[in-house]
């Protein structure tokens, strides 16, 4: 066996990054030519802010609309636009200090800024215009607003949007390798493999997407339900229109120049996260020959690529790392004495092309052409259109692999047999178009229950294509959609806001059985009599006034972390299976002792265990959301929703902080929208808090009370509606 080279020196155990050091973007005054170009383009753009502060951007060209959109985004929250690109450039340590150093290294490892620059240069002319308009819109905003002080980026470049692959600014695919494991590799500290699989908490992310065919709706028109679950205020609501055929409405992540989840007058698209295998870990056999690192491949030795990268920090200091890679990708960790590399794709030109072109799709055939770019590496897609079509694709970028290997685990890097064989065509991926059952749902769950009896069959696909299991949201969504016909926008929203907590169908009966079997003369029996009576009468719906909801959720959080694991690998129990297995094997004490502790803690915190869920679970928007300084003494709204972990469709992830007794929401439902297609579309939407990140804006929290109540507003899609409800009409720079 070839010896495995492990050098413990902190100076030499380093990773290869696919980029040279990112230069500081120096402050530079715009040239007269640039200012003239900006002013000329601004004259082609009209921004109409409606009565909710939503920007409706009208431009002569698509590039004009992009220019106006970026200007409007900066007006609403420049800090978030900037921070998303600071993160993707791997430069957070320059703002927040050394604590972000290894997160920056992690990002630099898998996102190649030199490649982004090169892709910009080879982009088609029409895309270059959009990319230039992106940068110009932001730079014009900074020029017109000198009082705004960037944290780091004083000038935005047109290649910035090419730092990601599928439009999802926050998505990075590195298989199961984490920044913590990367840090342990650099510092020589221990980071057990088991730790990577146990870091699950209640704050699961994800999304819900529904599509209803004409036979399931009252109007005979298709309906799409858009429901991403992300960190609050991660996405604003926007509308982009041009004279070149663009008319897209929906949500963007701060810094995106296209509608990410939304619709045009012809069709709509919703993305949900999945666990399709898009990145693989390789075990490499590394040794040293003649003072150089080499690795074994197909019976020969190849040189390990080596480079240096410099990361700067807030205090002005910098660290230089020697970095390594094989042809599979960057070395990211050592496991069991072997270097491991990661093969993935985390930015691409095709991803941006796909993201833009779908916003202009005019129906199913157009949309399928955008799917053929096969560059969406982190998402499923739920689709509906004005012609009555509905569809679902599970993933999009799916590498073709040899099925004899278990791709959910690290594979042998010494043989060509484990190389990717290209990409599966879309026709081979898990999908369904116009299912006979007439409905589609995906809640980050298995695609094999996406449409009842019309769902794809698991046995027809390789395991790496859909390792995703069932979860309690998926169970609940399938029930809600399958048992109803005659859907309207209102009843679709009602379905999407179903507050049944399906997980407790399994958990609570087990708890009650444990209590019944407990010795009569034990003090715990009498101590829990009243709380247990509350649980026994619970219907498993979360409501504002429900004490059982408080008891149930606070208790369930203390149980096994496997109950909260939504994303699974091949062969693992899914969330539903894991929960059933847990209660089947649990001793009475495993259930009752955590429940007793829950009752005790509620008494200690609030003076009573009988706390209504809405008195504990609150919605409060902070003036500085990044600092999480929630305050029990400041105004907040009661919220009946709960974490999606327990089957709640309107996800609301909340927790208490060191300085609070109550729980405050941090993620979950963000932009939510139901749209009915037809000759004239109708839509209703809701945004967490409000569209502006400025605490002084009337639109900072004008949707807060509506959000807490699940009360939607009418979408203003047609210009006459927008102008009728206009709050302000202006051009960028005015």
C-alpha positions as CSV (number, residue, x, y, z in Angstrom):
1,X,0.0,0.0,0.0
2,X,1.3,3.4,-0.8
3,X,2.2,5.4,2.2
4,X,-0.1,8.3,3.0
5,X,1.8,11.6,3.5
6,X,0.5,13.7,6.4
7,X,2.7,16.7,7.4
8,X,1.6,18.1,10.7
9,X,3.3,21.5,10.2
10,X,0.8,24.3,10.3
11,X,2.9,26.1,7.8
12,X,2.5,23.4,5.1
13,X,-0.9,21.6,5.7
14,X,-2.8,23.9,3.4
15,X,-5.4,23.7,0.6
16,X,-5.2,24.7,-3.0
17,X,-7.6,27.4,-4.1
18,X,-8.7,27.9,-7.6
19,X,-7.9,31.6,-7.6
20,X,-5.2,34.0,-7.0
21,X,-5.6,36.4,-4.1
22,X,-8.6,38.7,-4.6
23,X,-7.3,42.3,-4.8
24,X,-8.8,45.0,-2.7
25,X,-11.3,47.0,-4.8
26,X,-9.9,50.5,-4.2
27,X,-12.0,53.5,-3.9
28,X,-11.9,55.3,-7.2
29,X,-13.9,58.3,-8.4
30,X,-16.0,57.6,-11.4
31,X,-14.8,59.1,-14.7
32,X,-16.9,61.7,-16.5
33,X,-17.5,59.1,-19.2
34,X,-18.9,56.7,-16.6
35,X,-21.1,59.3,-15.0
36,X,-22.4,60.3,-18.4
37,X,-23.3,56.6,-19.2
38,X,-25.0,56.2,-15.9
39,X,-27.1,59.4,-16.3
40,X,-28.1,58.4,-19.8
41,X,-29.3,55.0,-18.7
42,X,-31.1,56.4,-15.7
43,X,-33.1,58.5,-18.1
44,X,-34.5,55.3,-19.7
45,X,-35.7,53.9,-16.3
46,X,-38.9,54.7,-14.3
47,X,-39.2,53.3,-10.8
48,X,-42.7,53.3,-9.3
49,X,-42.9,52.5,-5.6
50,X,-46.4,51.2,-4.7
51,X,-48.2,51.6,-1.4
52,X,-46.1,48.8,0.1
53,X,-42.8,50.2,-1.1
54,X,-42.4,47.5,-3.7
55,X,-40.3,48.8,-6.7
56,X,-41.8,48.3,-10.1
57,X,-39.0,48.9,-12.6
58,X,-39.8,50.0,-16.1
59,X,-37.0,50.2,-18.7
60,X,-36.7,50.5,-22.4
61,X,-34.4,47.6,-22.5
62,X,-33.7,44.6,-20.3
63,X,-30.4,46.3,-19.3
64,X,-32.3,49.4,-18.2
65,X,-34.6,47.3,-16.0
66,X,-31.5,45.6,-14.4
67,X,-29.9,49.0,-13.8
68,X,-33.1,50.3,-12.2
69,X,-33.6,47.2,-10.1
70,X,-30.1,47.4,-8.6
71,X,-30.5,51.0,-7.8
72,X,-33.8,50.3,-6.1
73,X,-32.3,47.4,-4.1
74,X,-29.5,49.6,-2.9
75,X,-32.1,52.2,-1.8
76,X,-33.8,49.5,0.3
77,X,-30.8,47.7,1.8
78,X,-27.4,48.5,0.4
79,X,-25.7,46.8,3.3
80,X,-27.3,43.4,2.4
81,X,-26.4,43.8,-1.3
82,X,-22.8,44.5,-0.3
83,X,-22.6,41.7,2.3
84,X,-23.7,39.0,-0.1
85,X,-20.9,39.9,-2.4
86,X,-18.3,40.3,0.4
87,X,-19.2,36.7,1.4
88,X,-19.0,35.3,-2.2
89,X,-15.6,37.0,-2.6
90,X,-14.4,35.3,0.5
91,X,-13.6,38.6,2.3
92,X,-15.7,38.7,5.4
93,X,-12.6,38.6,7.6
94,X,-11.8,42.1,6.3
95,X,-15.1,43.3,7.8
96,X,-15.6,41.1,10.9
97,X,-12.0,40.1,11.7
98,X,-10.1,36.8,12.1
99,X,-13.2,34.8,13.3
100,X,-14.3,34.7,9.6
101,X,-10.9,33.7,8.3
102,X,-11.7,30.0,7.7
103,X,-15.2,30.7,6.3
104,X,-13.5,33.0,3.8
105,X,-11.0,30.2,3.0
106,X,-13.9,27.7,2.5
107,X,-15.6,30.1,0.0
108,X,-12.4,30.8,-1.8
109,X,-11.8,27.1,-2.1
110,X,-14.9,26.4,-4.2
111,X,-15.6,29.8,-5.9
112,X,-13.1,30.9,-8.5
113,X,-13.2,34.6,-9.0
114,X,-10.7,34.4,-11.8
115,X,-13.1,32.1,-13.6
116,X,-15.9,34.6,-13.0
117,X,-13.8,37.3,-14.7
118,X,-13.0,35.0,-17.6
119,X,-16.7,34.1,-18.0
120,X,-17.7,37.7,-18.2
121,X,-15.2,38.3,-21.0
122,X,-16.7,35.4,-23.0
123,X,-20.4,36.1,-22.2
124,X,-22.7,36.8,-25.1
125,X,-23.1,40.5,-25.9
126,X,-26.7,40.7,-24.5
127,X,-25.6,39.2,-21.2
128,X,-22.6,41.5,-21.0
129,X,-25.1,44.4,-21.2
130,X,-27.0,43.1,-18.3
131,X,-23.9,42.5,-16.2
132,X,-22.6,46.0,-16.9
133,X,-26.0,47.4,-16.0
134,X,-25.9,45.4,-12.7
135,X,-22.6,47.1,-11.8
136,X,-23.6,50.5,-13.1
137,X,-26.8,50.6,-11.2
138,X,-25.0,50.0,-7.9
139,X,-22.1,52.3,-8.6
140,X,-24.5,55.0,-9.7
141,X,-26.3,54.6,-6.4
142,X,-23.0,55.1,-4.5
143,X,-22.2,58.1,-6.6
144,X,-25.5,59.7,-5.9
145,X,-25.5,58.8,-2.2
146,X,-22.1,59.7,-0.8
147,X,-23.5,59.5,2.7
148,X,-23.7,55.8,2.3
149,X,-20.4,54.2,3.5
150,X,-19.7,50.7,2.2
151,X,-18.3,48.3,4.6
152,X,-15.7,47.2,2.1
153,X,-16.8,47.3,-1.6
154,X,-16.6,50.8,-2.9
155,X,-17.0,49.7,-6.5
156,X,-18.9,46.8,-7.9
157,X,-17.7,44.9,-11.0
158,X,-19.8,43.4,-13.8
159,X,-18.3,39.9,-13.2
160,X,-19.6,39.7,-9.6
161,X,-22.9,37.9,-10.5
162,X,-20.8,35.1,-12.0
163,X,-19.6,34.2,-8.6
164,X,-22.5,31.7,-8.2
165,X,-23.9,29.0,-10.4
166,X,-27.7,28.8,-10.1
167,X,-28.9,32.1,-8.9
168,X,-28.9,31.0,-5.2
169,X,-26.4,33.4,-3.7
170,X,-26.3,31.5,-0.4
171,X,-25.8,28.0,-1.9
172,X,-22.4,26.3,-1.8
173,X,-22.1,22.6,-2.5
174,X,-19.2,20.8,-0.9
175,X,-20.8,17.4,-0.1
176,X,-20.5,16.9,3.7
177,X,-17.3,18.9,4.2
178,X,-17.9,21.9,6.5
179,X,-15.9,25.1,7.3
180,X,-15.3,23.6,10.8
181,X,-13.6,20.5,9.3
182,X,-11.6,22.8,7.0
183,X,-10.4,24.8,10.0
184,X,-9.4,21.7,11.9
185,X,-7.3,20.7,8.9
186,X,-5.5,24.0,9.0
187,X,-5.1,24.2,12.8
188,X,-4.4,20.6,13.4
189,X,-7.3,20.3,15.9
190,X,-9.5,17.2,16.1
191,X,-12.9,17.3,14.4
192,X,-14.6,13.9,14.6
193,X,-16.4,12.7,11.5
194,X,-19.5,11.9,13.7
195,X,-19.7,15.5,14.6
196,X,-20.5,16.4,11.0
197,X,-23.7,14.4,11.2
198,X,-25.1,15.6,14.5
199,X,-25.3,19.4,14.0
200,X,-29.1,19.6,13.4
201,X,-31.3,22.0,15.3
202,X,-34.8,23.3,15.0
203,X,-33.8,25.9,12.5
204,X,-34.2,23.8,9.4
205,X,-34.3,25.7,6.2
206,X,-35.9,24.8,2.9
207,X,-39.1,25.7,1.1
208,X,-42.6,24.6,0.0
209,X,-43.8,24.7,-3.5
210,X,-47.3,23.7,-4.8
211,X,-48.8,23.6,-8.3
212,X,-52.5,22.9,-9.0
213,X,-53.8,21.9,-12.5
214,X,-57.0,23.3,-14.0
215,X,-59.0,20.2,-12.9
216,X,-58.2,21.0,-9.3
217,X,-59.1,24.7,-9.3
218,X,-62.5,26.5,-9.2
219,X,-61.6,28.8,-12.2
220,X,-60.1,26.0,-14.4
221,X,-56.8,27.9,-14.4
222,X,-53.6,26.6,-12.9
223,X,-52.3,28.0,-9.6
224,X,-48.7,28.2,-8.3
225,X,-47.9,28.6,-4.6
226,X,-44.4,30.1,-3.9
227,X,-43.2,29.6,-0.3
228,X,-39.4,29.8,0.3
229,X,-38.2,29.3,3.8
230,X,-35.1,31.4,4.4
231,X,-33.6,33.8,6.9
232,X,-36.0,36.8,7.4
233,X,-35.3,39.8,5.2
234,X,-33.1,37.7,2.9
235,X,-35.2,38.6,-0.1
236,X,-37.2,41.6,-1.1
237,X,-40.2,41.7,-3.5
238,X,-39.7,43.3,-6.9
239,X,-41.2,43.8,-10.4
240,X,-39.1,44.2,-13.6
241,X,-40.6,45.3,-16.9
242,X,-38.9,46.2,-20.2
243,X,-39.9,46.9,-23.8
244,X,-37.9,43.8,-24.8
245,X,-40.5,41.4,-23.4
246,X,-39.5,41.2,-19.7
247,X,-42.3,41.3,-17.2
248,X,-41.3,39.3,-14.1
249,X,-42.5,39.7,-10.6
250,X,-41.3,37.9,-7.4
251,X,-38.4,37.7,-5.0
252,X,-34.7,38.4,-5.5
253,X,-31.9,37.7,-3.1
254,X,-30.2,41.0,-2.3
255,X,-27.7,41.6,-5.2
256,X,-29.5,39.4,-7.8
257,X,-30.5,41.2,-11.0
258,X,-33.2,38.7,-12.0
259,X,-36.4,37.4,-10.3
260,X,-35.3,34.2,-8.5
261,X,-38.7,32.8,-7.4
262,X,-41.7,34.3,-9.1
263,X,-43.7,34.6,-12.4
264,X,-44.3,36.4,-15.6
265,X,-47.6,36.7,-17.4
266,X,-47.1,33.3,-19.0
267,X,-45.7,31.0,-16.3
268,X,-44.2,30.8,-12.8
269,X,-41.4,29.0,-11.0
270,X,-40.7,28.0,-7.4
271,X,-37.5,26.5,-6.2
272,X,-37.2,24.1,-3.2
273,X,-33.9,22.8,-1.8
274,X,-33.0,19.1,-2.3
275,X,-30.3,16.6,-1.5
276,X,-29.5,15.4,-5.0
277,X,-25.9,14.5,-5.1
278,X,-24.1,17.3,-6.9
279,X,-20.7,17.2,-5.1
280,X,-18.5,14.3,-4.2
281,X,-15.7,13.6,-1.8
282,X,-12.7,11.6,-3.0
283,X,-10.1,9.8,-0.9
284,X,-6.7,10.6,-2.2
285,X,-3.4,8.6,-1.7
286,X,-0.8,11.3,-1.2
287,X,2.9,10.8,-0.7
288,X,6.1,12.7,-1.1
289,X,8.6,12.0,-3.9
290,X,11.8,14.0,-4.4
291,X,10.5,16.6,-2.0
292,X,7.2,17.1,-3.9
293,X,3.7,15.9,-3.1
294,X,2.2,13.4,-5.5
295,X,-1.0,11.4,-5.6
296,X,-1.9,8.0,-7.0
297,X,-4.2,7.8,-10.1
298,X,-4.7,4.9,-12.4
299,X,-1.4,3.2,-11.3
300,X,0.7,6.4,-11.8
301,X,1.8,9.3,-9.7
302,X,0.6,12.8,-10.5
303,X,1.9,16.0,-9.0
304,X,-0.3,17.7,-6.4
305,X,-1.0,21.2,-7.5
306,X,0.2,23.8,-5.1
307,X,-0.3,27.6,-4.8
308,X,-0.4,30.3,-2.2
309,X,-3.3,32.5,-1.3
310,X,-3.4,35.5,1.0
311,X,-6.4,36.3,3.2
312,X,-6.6,39.8,4.7
313,X,-8.3,40.7,8.0
314,X,-10.0,43.7,9.6
315,X,-6.9,44.7,11.7
316,X,-4.8,45.0,8.5
317,X,-3.1,41.7,9.1
318,X,-3.0,38.9,6.6
319,X,-2.3,35.2,6.5
320,X,-0.7,33.3,3.7
321,X,-1.7,29.7,3.0
322,X,-0.1,27.1,0.8
323,X,-2.9,25.2,-0.8
324,X,-3.2,21.9,-2.6
325,X,-5.5,20.2,-5.1
326,X,-5.8,17.1,-7.3
327,X,-7.6,17.0,-10.6
328,X,-10.8,16.1,-8.6
329,X,-10.7,19.4,-6.8
330,X,-9.3,21.2,-3.7
331,X,-8.0,19.2,-0.7
332,X,-10.4,20.1,2.1
333,X,-9.6,17.8,5.0
334,X,-7.8,14.7,6.3
335,X,-10.0,11.7,7.2
336,X,-8.6,8.5,8.5
337,X,-5.1,9.5,7.5
338,X,-6.0,10.4,3.9
339,X,-6.4,13.7,2.2
340,X,-9.9,14.2,0.8
341,X,-10.8,16.4,-2.1
342,X,-14.2,17.8,-3.2
343,X,-15.5,17.8,-6.8
344,X,-18.3,20.3,-7.3
345,X,-19.4,23.2,-9.4
346,X,-20.3,26.3,-7.5
347,X,-20.3,29.0,-10.2
348,X,-20.9,28.9,-13.9
349,X,-21.8,31.1,-16.8
350,X,-24.6,28.7,-17.8
351,X,-26.2,29.0,-14.4
352,X,-26.6,32.7,-14.9
353,X,-27.9,32.2,-18.4
354,X,-30.5,29.7,-17.1
355,X,-31.6,32.0,-14.3
356,X,-32.2,35.0,-16.6
357,X,-33.8,33.2,-19.5
358,X,-36.4,31.4,-17.4
359,X,-37.8,34.9,-16.4
360,X,-38.7,35.4,-20.0
361,X,-40.1,31.9,-20.7
362,X,-43.4,32.1,-22.5
363,X,-44.7,28.6,-21.6
364,X,-43.7,25.0,-20.9
365,X,-41.5,24.4,-24.0
366,X,-39.6,27.6,-23.4
367,X,-39.1,26.7,-19.8
368,X,-37.9,23.2,-20.6
369,X,-35.2,24.8,-22.9
370,X,-33.9,26.7,-19.9
371,X,-33.9,23.5,-17.8
372,X,-31.6,22.0,-20.5
373,X,-28.8,24.3,-19.4
374,X,-28.6,21.8,-16.4
375,X,-26.9,24.3,-14.1
376,X,-29.2,24.6,-11.2
377,X,-27.1,22.7,-8.7
378,X,-29.1,23.1,-5.5
379,X,-32.8,23.3,-6.3
380,X,-35.9,21.5,-7.4
381,X,-38.4,23.4,-9.6
382,X,-42.2,23.6,-9.2
383,X,-43.8,25.1,-12.3
384,X,-47.2,26.2,-13.6
385,X,-48.4,28.2,-16.6
386,X,-51.4,30.0,-18.2
387,X,-51.9,27.1,-20.6
388,X,-52.8,24.7,-17.7
389,X,-49.5,22.9,-17.4
390,X,-47.9,22.0,-14.1
391,X,-44.5,20.3,-13.7
392,X,-41.8,19.3,-11.2
393,X,-38.1,18.6,-11.7
394,X,-36.1,17.1,-8.8
395,X,-32.8,18.8,-9.2
396,X,-31.3,19.8,-12.5
397,X,-27.5,19.5,-12.4
398,X,-27.0,15.7,-11.9
399,X,-23.6,14.2,-12.7
400,X,-23.7,10.7,-14.4
401,X,-21.9,8.2,-12.3
402,X,-21.0,4.5,-12.1
403,X,-23.8,2.9,-10.0
404,X,-21.5,0.3,-8.5
405,X,-20.2,2.9,-6.0
406,X,-22.0,4.3,-3.0
407,X,-21.8,8.0,-3.8
408,X,-23.2,9.1,-0.5
409,X,-19.8,8.3,1.0
410,X,-16.2,9.3,0.0
411,X,-15.1,7.4,-3.1
412,X,-11.7,6.1,-4.2
413,X,-9.8,8.9,-5.9
414,X,-7.1,6.6,-7.4
415,X,-9.2,5.2,-10.2
416,X,-10.9,6.6,-13.3
417,X,-14.0,4.4,-12.5
418,X,-15.1,7.1,-10.0
419,X,-15.0,10.0,-12.5
420,X,-18.2,11.7,-13.5
421,X,-19.4,10.6,-16.9
422,X,-21.0,13.9,-17.9
423,X,-24.4,15.1,-16.8
424,X,-27.8,13.3,-17.0
425,X,-30.1,14.8,-19.6
426,X,-33.1,16.4,-18.0
427,X,-35.3,13.7,-19.4
428,X,-33.4,11.1,-17.2
429,X,-33.8,13.1,-14.0
430,X,-36.7,12.6,-11.6
431,X,-39.6,14.7,-12.9
432,X,-43.3,14.8,-13.5
433,X,-45.3,16.9,-16.1
434,X,-49.0,17.3,-15.9
435,X,-49.6,14.4,-13.4
436,X,-53.1,12.8,-13.6
437,X,-53.7,13.6,-9.9
438,X,-53.6,17.3,-10.8
439,X,-51.4,18.6,-7.9
440,X,-47.8,18.8,-7.1
441,X,-46.1,19.5,-3.7
442,X,-42.5,19.5,-2.6
443,X,-41.4,20.4,0.9
444,X,-37.7,19.4,0.7
445,X,-39.0,15.9,0.7
446,X,-38.9,12.8,-1.4
447,X,-40.0,13.3,-5.1
448,X,-41.7,10.0,-4.9
449,X,-44.7,11.5,-3.1
450,X,-44.8,14.7,-5.1
451,X,-48.2,14.0,-6.7
452,X,-49.9,11.1,-5.0
453,X,-50.5,8.1,-7.3
454,X,-48.9,10.1,-10.2
455,X,-45.6,10.4,-8.5
456,X,-42.4,9.1,-10.1
457,X,-41.3,5.6,-9.0
458,X,-38.2,5.3,-6.8
459,X,-37.0,2.1,-8.5
460,X,-36.6,3.8,-11.8
461,X,-33.8,6.1,-10.7
462,X,-30.3,5.7,-9.3
463,X,-30.1,6.4,-5.5
464,X,-27.8,9.4,-5.9
465,X,-30.4,11.2,-8.0
466,X,-32.9,11.4,-5.1
467,X,-31.7,10.3,-1.7
468,X,-34.2,12.7,-0.1
469,X,-36.6,11.1,2.3
470,X,-40.1,11.9,3.5
471,X,-40.6,14.6,6.1
472,X,-43.6,15.7,8.1
473,X,-44.1,18.8,6.0
474,X,-44.4,16.6,2.9
475,X,-46.9,14.3,4.7
476,X,-49.0,17.3,5.7
477,X,-48.8,19.0,2.2
478,X,-49.9,15.8,0.4
479,X,-52.9,15.4,2.7
480,X,-54.0,19.0,2.3
481,X,-53.7,19.0,-1.5
482,X,-55.1,15.5,-2.2
483,X,-58.3,15.9,-0.2
484,X,-59.5,19.1,-1.8
485,X,-60.7,20.3,-5.2
486,X,-62.0,23.7,-6.4
487,X,-58.9,25.6,-5.2
488,X,-58.9,29.4,-5.4
489,X,-56.1,31.7,-4.5
490,X,-57.6,32.1,-1.1
491,X,-58.0,28.4,-0.4
492,X,-54.5,27.7,-1.8
493,X,-53.1,30.2,0.8
494,X,-55.2,28.5,3.4
495,X,-53.7,25.1,2.4
496,X,-50.2,26.6,2.5
497,X,-50.9,28.0,6.0
498,X,-52.2,24.7,7.4
499,X,-50.8,24.6,11.0
500,X,-51.2,20.9,11.6
501,X,-48.0,19.5,13.3
502,X,-47.9,16.0,11.8
503,X,-44.8,15.0,13.8
504,X,-46.9,15.0,17.0
505,X,-49.2,12.3,15.6
506,X,-46.2,10.1,16.4
507,X,-44.7,11.7,19.4
508,X,-47.6,12.6,21.6
509,X,-49.3,9.1,21.7
510,X,-45.9,7.7,22.7
511,X,-45.6,10.3,25.5
512,X,-49.1,9.5,26.8
513,X,-48.3,5.8,26.8
514,X,-45.1,6.4,28.7
515,X,-47.0,8.4,31.3
516,X,-49.7,5.7,31.7
517,X,-47.0,3.1,32.3
518,X,-45.2,5.2,34.9
519,X,-45.5,4.0,38.5
520,X,-48.5,5.5,40.2
521,X,-46.7,6.3,43.5
522,X,-43.9,8.2,41.8
523,X,-44.0,12.0,42.3
524,X,-43.5,12.6,38.6
525,X,-46.9,11.0,37.9
526,X,-48.8,13.5,40.0
527,X,-46.5,16.4,39.0
528,X,-47.3,16.0,35.4
529,X,-51.0,15.2,35.7
530,X,-52.3,18.6,34.5
531,X,-49.8,19.1,31.7
532,X,-50.4,15.6,30.5
533,X,-54.1,16.2,30.4
534,X,-53.5,19.2,28.2
535,X,-51.4,17.1,25.8
536,X,-54.1,14.4,25.7
537,X,-56.7,16.9,24.5
538,X,-54.5,18.5,21.8
539,X,-55.5,18.2,18.2
540,X,-51.9,18.8,17.0
541,X,-52.7,22.2,15.5
542,X,-50.6,25.2,16.5
543,X,-52.7,28.1,17.6
544,X,-51.9,31.4,19.3
545,X,-53.8,30.4,22.4
546,X,-52.6,26.8,22.6
547,X,-50.7,25.7,25.7
548,X,-50.2,22.3,24.2
549,X,-48.3,23.8,21.3
550,X,-45.8,25.4,23.8
551,X,-45.4,22.2,25.8
552,X,-45.1,20.0,22.7
553,X,-42.5,22.1,20.9
554,X,-40.4,22.9,23.9
555,X,-40.4,19.2,24.8
556,X,-39.7,17.9,21.2
557,X,-36.6,20.1,21.0
558,X,-35.1,18.1,23.8
559,X,-35.5,14.7,22.1
560,X,-33.1,13.1,19.6
561,X,-31.5,15.3,17.0
562,X,-32.4,12.7,14.4
563,X,-36.0,13.8,14.6
564,X,-35.0,17.2,13.1
565,X,-32.9,15.8,10.3
566,X,-34.7,16.7,7.0
567,X,-31.9,16.2,4.5
568,X,-30.7,12.6,4.4
569,X,-28.2,10.5,2.5
570,X,-28.7,7.2,0.7
571,X,-29.7,4.4,3.2
572,X,-30.5,6.7,6.1
573,X,-33.8,6.8,7.9
574,X,-35.8,9.8,6.7
575,X,-37.4,12.1,9.3
576,X,-40.7,10.2,9.5
577,X,-38.9,6.8,9.8
578,X,-36.4,8.2,12.3
579,X,-39.2,9.5,14.5
580,X,-41.2,6.3,14.4
581,X,-38.0,4.3,15.2
582,X,-37.2,6.6,18.1
583,X,-40.5,6.3,19.8
584,X,-40.6,2.5,19.2
585,X,-37.3,2.1,21.0
586,X,-37.7,4.8,23.7
587,X,-38.0,3.9,27.3
588,X,-40.7,5.8,29.2
589,X,-38.0,7.9,30.9
590,X,-36.6,8.9,27.5
591,X,-39.9,10.7,26.9
592,X,-41.1,11.7,30.3
593,X,-37.9,13.1,31.8
594,X,-37.5,15.7,29.0
595,X,-41.2,16.6,29.3
596,X,-40.8,17.0,33.1
597,X,-37.8,19.3,32.4
598,X,-39.8,21.3,29.9
599,X,-42.5,21.9,32.6
600,X,-39.9,22.9,35.1
601,X,-38.2,25.3,32.8
602,X,-41.4,27.0,31.8
603,X,-42.3,27.5,35.4
604,X,-38.8,29.0,36.1
605,X,-38.9,31.2,33.1
606,X,-42.5,32.5,33.1
607,X,-43.8,31.5,36.5
608,X,-46.2,29.0,35.0
609,X,-46.0,26.0,32.7
610,X,-49.4,27.0,31.1
611,X,-48.1,29.5,28.6
612,X,-50.0,30.1,25.4
613,X,-47.9,29.7,22.3
614,X,-48.5,33.2,21.1
615,X,-47.3,34.6,24.5
616,X,-44.0,32.8,24.0
617,X,-43.6,32.9,20.3
618,X,-43.2,36.4,18.9
619,X,-42.3,38.4,15.8
620,X,-40.1,41.5,16.2
621,X,-38.0,43.3,13.6
622,X,-34.8,44.7,14.8
623,X,-33.2,47.9,13.6
624,X,-30.0,45.9,13.2
625,X,-31.0,42.4,12.3
626,X,-27.5,41.1,12.1
627,X,-26.9,41.7,15.8
628,X,-30.0,39.7,17.1
629,X,-30.6,42.0,20.0
630,X,-34.2,41.0,20.6
631,X,-36.0,42.6,23.6
632,X,-39.0,41.3,25.6
633,X,-39.8,44.9,26.6
634,X,-40.2,46.2,23.0
635,X,-43.3,45.7,20.9
636,X,-43.8,42.4,19.1
637,X,-46.6,40.4,17.6
638,X,-47.8,36.9,18.7
639,X,-47.3,34.2,16.1
640,X,-49.2,31.0,15.9
641,X,-46.8,29.4,13.5
642,X,-44.0,26.9,14.4
643,X,-40.9,25.4,12.9
644,X,-41.3,23.4,9.7
645,X,-39.5,20.6,11.5
646,X,-42.7,19.4,13.1
647,X,-44.8,19.5,9.9
648,X,-45.8,23.1,10.0
649,X,-46.3,24.4,6.4
650,X,-46.1,28.1,7.2
651,X,-42.6,27.7,8.7
652,X,-41.5,30.0,11.6
653,X,-38.3,29.2,13.2
654,X,-37.9,30.9,16.5
655,X,-35.8,30.7,19.7
656,X,-35.0,32.5,22.9
657,X,-31.8,34.5,23.3
658,X,-29.5,35.0,26.3
659,X,-31.3,38.3,27.2
660,X,-34.9,37.1,26.4
661,X,-37.5,34.8,27.9
662,X,-39.6,34.8,24.8
663,X,-38.8,33.2,21.5
664,X,-38.3,35.4,18.4
665,X,-38.5,34.4,14.8
666,X,-35.4,34.4,12.7
667,X,-36.3,32.4,9.6
668,X,-39.1,30.6,7.8
669,X,-41.7,32.0,5.5
670,X,-40.2,35.0,3.8
671,X,-41.7,36.0,0.4
672,X,-44.9,34.0,0.0
673,X,-47.1,34.3,-3.1
674,X,-50.1,32.5,-4.7
675,X,-50.7,33.2,-8.4
676,X,-53.5,32.1,-10.7
677,X,-52.7,32.2,-14.4
678,X,-55.1,33.1,-17.1
679,X,-55.7,35.7,-19.8
680,X,-55.2,38.1,-16.9
681,X,-53.3,36.8,-13.9
682,X,-54.2,37.3,-10.3
683,X,-51.9,37.0,-7.4
684,X,-51.6,37.7,-3.7
685,X,-48.4,38.0,-1.7
686,X,-46.8,38.5,1.7
687,X,-43.4,39.5,2.9
688,X,-41.8,39.0,6.3
689,X,-41.8,42.5,8.0
690,X,-41.6,44.8,5.0
691,X,-39.7,45.5,1.8
692,X,-37.2,48.1,3.2
693,X,-34.3,47.5,5.4
694,X,-34.3,51.1,6.6
695,X,-35.8,51.4,10.1
696,X,-36.9,55.0,9.2
697,X,-38.9,53.8,6.2
698,X,-42.7,53.3,6.6
699,X,-42.1,50.0,4.8
700,X,-39.7,48.6,7.3
701,X,-42.4,46.7,9.3
702,X,-45.7,47.6,7.5
703,X,-46.4,43.9,6.8
704,X,-45.4,42.7,10.3
705,X,-48.9,42.4,11.7
706,X,-50.1,40.9,8.4
707,X,-47.3,38.4,8.5
708,X,-48.2,37.3,12.0
709,X,-51.8,36.9,11.0
710,X,-51.1,35.3,7.6
711,X,-53.0,38.1,5.9
712,X,-52.0,38.7,2.2
713,X,-51.9,41.8,0.0
714,X,-53.0,42.0,-3.6
715,X,-50.1,41.9,-6.1
716,X,-50.0,44.9,-8.4
717,X,-48.9,43.4,-11.7
718,X,-50.4,45.5,-14.4
719,X,-49.2,49.1,-14.9
720,X,-52.5,50.7,-14.5
721,X,-52.9,49.0,-11.1
722,X,-49.4,50.1,-10.1
723,X,-49.9,53.7,-11.1
724,X,-53.3,53.8,-9.3
725,X,-51.5,52.7,-6.1
726,X,-48.3,54.6,-6.6
727,X,-46.6,56.2,-3.6
728,X,-43.6,57.6,-5.6
729,X,-42.6,57.8,-9.2
730,X,-39.0,58.7,-10.1
731,X,-35.9,57.9,-12.1
732,X,-32.7,56.5,-10.5
733,X,-30.7,59.4,-9.1
734,X,-33.6,61.7,-8.5
